[in-house]
Amino acid sequence: MHYRNGRPAQNGDKIVQIGGYGDSAQIVAVGVLYDAKPGNDFCNGSMAPIQSPITGACLCDCLHVDDVAAMLKEKGLDKRPGGK
């Protein structure tokens, strides 16, 4: 099991899910990976949300989603990997 950037995945990891592709790639969920089973990188596992419905925003600790999408594109992570 591996993430988009090739890092090995393990249940219990804190993860972000990327939705959309190309110029519209952005973070759509944040949580903890669970129930993932070895041997599959697609549609494998579930994500337990870790964010409260209301969270204070300290702007010096935040990024705009368009800037995150640009960083993903810059690193070549805006495209979903092909199937095995």
N, C-alpha and C positions, 0 to 999 in steps of 0.2 A: 504494500500500500504506500503510495507516494502522493505528495501534494503537487500542484502545478509546476513548482520550481524544482522538483525532483527530490525534495527532502522526504525522508521516510516518515510515515504517519503512524501515530499510536493513539489508541483510545485514551482519553484524558487530556489530550492536547487542547490548548486554547487556539481556536482557529477563526479566520474570517472567510466568508464565502463571497466569491466574485460573480456578479451577474452581468449580463450583456456582453458584447464583444466589440472589439475595435475601439472606436472613439467613445462608445457608450459603456465601456467596462467600468464597474464600480462595486464597492463593497455593499452587499445587500443583507448580510447577517453576520453576527459575531456570537460565538458560543464555544462550548466544549464538545469535542468529538466523542461519541460513544457508539457502541454496537457495530463498529466497523470490523469487517472480516477480511483476513489476508487473501490476496489473489485478485483483487479488483480495485481499480482506481475510479470507476464510474458508478454513480448511484449507489454508493456503499457507505453505510453508517447513517447516524443521525446527529443532530446538533442540538444540545441543550442551551437555551438562551442564558446569557449571564448578565444582561443589562436590565436595570430597573426601568419601569415605564417613564419615569422622570429622572433626568440626570442633569446636574449642573454643568454648564459649559465654561470651562476656563480656556479662553480662546488661544492662549499661548501653548496649549497642549492639543490643539485641534488642527485638522487639515480639511480643506474643502474637498468634496468628492471628485471634482474635476481635476484637482491636483494629484490625487491618489491615482485616478485613471491615467493621467499623463505619466506618472512614475511606472505604473504597470506596463504601459505601452513602451516606454523607454527601455525597460528590462526584457521586453518580448513576452511578457506574461499576460498580455491582453487577449491572447488567442488560446482557445481550449486545445489541449493536445489531442492528436489523432488516436483512434482506438487501436487496441492490440490485436 
